[in-house]
Every structure is written in structure tokens, then in C-alpha cells.
């Protein structure tokens, strides 16, 4: 995205994705030249006029050149169970801005830890075909 503007929105996605507490939102970008205040804007279904903003960069931040910048945000209780309606970028005070978008992702993080098995058995088997194909003499599995 390139240009100069006092205030503008760029809609990235319209969706109905249900967010949960702990989800991680990742935005990757690089500001090749210029400057701008840039916010990620999310709105929830049935309250599309209420902006939830997440700062990506301040007007005073220097251009990143060829460096990709990654920002991550964790969804709190304010969005838990709500459906995400809109994802946008809000630009303010942009001057000769040259911004490249690399990634927008929402990752669901499992809140429960997996436990190590306490009673495991190791079984080995021989398979002539498997041994020949994999160049192995035997294969062991942990059950």
C-alpha cells in the first residue's frame, strides 16, 4: 500500500470466525518507506460500529526498510465467544507510506497440557518389506 492520507481504512476480511480467550492474532508487515500510524481494527458481530484497535506502529516509528515486523496479540475475555465480523487496517497521518503486508493469522492455542504417558510399552516388529524400503532391520513403536 502506498500513499499519503490523513485517515483511511483498508478492509482486509469480512468473516464470522468465533474467537476464544487465548487465541493469538499475528500480523506481519514491513514499512519500506515513509511513516504512518497504523492500527489493526477488529469488530464483533452485532457491534460492528465498535472498534477494537491494536497498535501496529506509531507515526514516529522509523521505516523498517527490508525488515519484516511481526506483532502478536492475545485475545482476552472481551472477545471470548464473540464472532469476528471485520478485520481492517486503520491508517492515520500517512506520509509517503509504502507498506507491504505479509501475513494475518489467528491461531487457536490449546489451553490444556498434554500429559506424558506413565505406563508405556515398547513393541518392536520386523517387516522384511519395510526393512528393505527403509533400509532398517527393525522398527520400534511406543504404545
N, C-alpha and C positions, 0 to 999 in steps of 0.2 A: 504494500500500500504506500502510495507516495502523495505528498502534497502538504498544503498549509491550510489550516481551518481553525476557527475559534472553538467550535463544539460540533461533534458529529458522532453518530452511532453506526457501527457496522454489524449487522445481524449475521451471526455465524450459523446458528442452528435453531430450529423450532422443533420441540420434542415433547414427549410425555414420559420421560425417564424418572422412575421413582428413586429418590435419593435416600440414603440411610446415614445415620451418625457413623462417622469413621471413614466414609468414602473419601478418596483422595482425588482432587482435581489437579491436573497438571497442564500447564501452558508452557510451550517452548517457542521462543521468538528471537529475532535479532534486529536491533535498530542499526541499520547500516550507516545512516546519516541523519542529521537534523535532531529535533527534540520534540517531545510531546508528553503530556500527562496522559497515561493510558491505564484504564481500569477494565477488568473483566466484570461484566454485568450478568447476573443470573436473576430470573424471575420465576416465581412459582405459579402453578396453575391456579386460577381463580383469584390471583392477586398480581396480575401482570403489570400493573402500574407501580408496584413497589419494587424498587431496585435494591438488590443486594450486591454491593460492589466490593471487589478485591483488587487492591493496588498492584499493578504490574510494573509501573515505572513512574517516577516523578519528572516534571518538566526539567528540573535541574540535573537529572542523570545524564552523563555523557553518552554519546553514541557508542554502541558495542562493536562496531566495525564488522569483523567476520566471526565474532564470538556468539554462540547460541546461549541464550539465558533461559534457565528453567525455573519456573515458580510453581510451588505446590501449595495447596490449601486443603485443609481437612474440614469436611462437613460437620457442623455441630448440630445441636438439638434443634436449632431454628429451622432447618430444612428436613429434619428426620421425618420420613413417611410422606413428604410432600412430593408432588410430581413437578419436575423441572419443566418449565414451559418455554423459556427463551434463553439463549446464550448469545451475548454480544460483546463487542469491544466498544468502549466509550473513549473517544479522543477529545482532548481539550488543549487549547493553546499549541496546536501543532505548527511547527515552522520547518519547512523543507524536510519533512519526515520521510524516511524511506525504511519501512518496516517489513520484515519477512516473517510470516507465520510458519512454524514448523510442526507444532503438534497441539492438539487439545484432547485430553483423555480424562475419563472418570474411571477410577479403579476401585472395586469393592474389596476391602480388606477383611479377611476373616477374623472375627474377634476372639474365637476360641483357639486355644493352643492345641495342637495335636500331641498326644502323649506317646512316648516310646513304648513299644510292646514290652511287657515284663516277662512273658513266657513265650519265647520264640523257639522254633525248631528249625534246624538247618537240614535240608534234604538235598542230596546230590543224585544226579541221574546221568547216565551215559546214553548218548544217542550217536550212532555211527554217522548218520547223515548230518546232524547238527555239528558234530565234532569236525567232520570233513569240511563243511561250509564255513565254519567259523575258525577253523584251524585250532580247535580246542580239544582236550582229552576228556573233560567233564564240565558240567555246569552245575552250580550250586544255587539254590533259592532259599531265602529266609521266609518262613511262613509264620 
